[in-house]
């Protein structure tokens, strides 16, 4: 669309991510409580004041980190 005199075109940007609901320390605590079997997903929702999907995303990120770490360890420990 043509600009009128004196108007500058604004750069187009991608939408930014929303800030995470949990900081890294809280996320680690949530994962620890869940993996120890001390709390259900519903209890964690209430305890941290977050939604069910946020709980599952935190658990999924932890699982990905564990798999990535295992892959790196296995790759560095293999001998020819």
N, C-alpha and C positions, 0 to 999 in steps of 0.2 A: 504494500500500500504506500503510495507516495506521501512524503512528509510535507507538512506545511512549513512555511518559513520560520526558522528559529527553533524547530523541534529536532531533537537529536533522537536517532533510532536507538532503542535499548537493546543491548545484546541478549540473544536468546540463550537461556541456560536450562539445564536439566533440573527437574525437581530435586530438592535435597532430601537426604534421608532424615527421618525423624530421629531424635535422640533416643537412645535405648532406655527402656523403663527401669532396667537394673544396671548398676555399675558392676565392674568385674568382680569385686569382692562379694556383692550380694548374689551374683549369678553362681559363683563358686559355692557359696553357702547353700543355695537352693539345690544345686546338683548333688552336693554331699548329703543333704537331708533326704532327697529322693532316693538316691542310690543305696543309702543305709536302710531304706524301708521304714523310716521313722514317720514319714508324712505322705499322704496321697496328693495327687495333682490338685484336687479340690481344696485340700488344706493349705497347700502352698499358695494357691490363688489368694485365699483369705489372708494368710500370714504376710505375704509380700504386697498385697493390694494390686495384683496384676491379673490379666486375663489368662484363661486356659491356653490359648495359642501362644502367649508369651512364655509360659512354662515349657511347653513342648519345643519352642524354638531354642530356648536355653539348653535343654537336654540334647537337642539335635546338634547344636554347636559344640557341646562337650564331646559327643560321640565322634564328630568329625575331627576334633583336635586329637582325640585318642588314636583314631585310625591313622591320622597323618603322622603322629609321633611314632607309632609302631612301624609304619612304612619306612620312616627315616632310620630308625634304630636297626631294622632288619637289613636295610641296604648298606649300612655302615658296618654291620657285624659279619656280613657274608665274606667268606674268603674264597679265592679262586681255586 
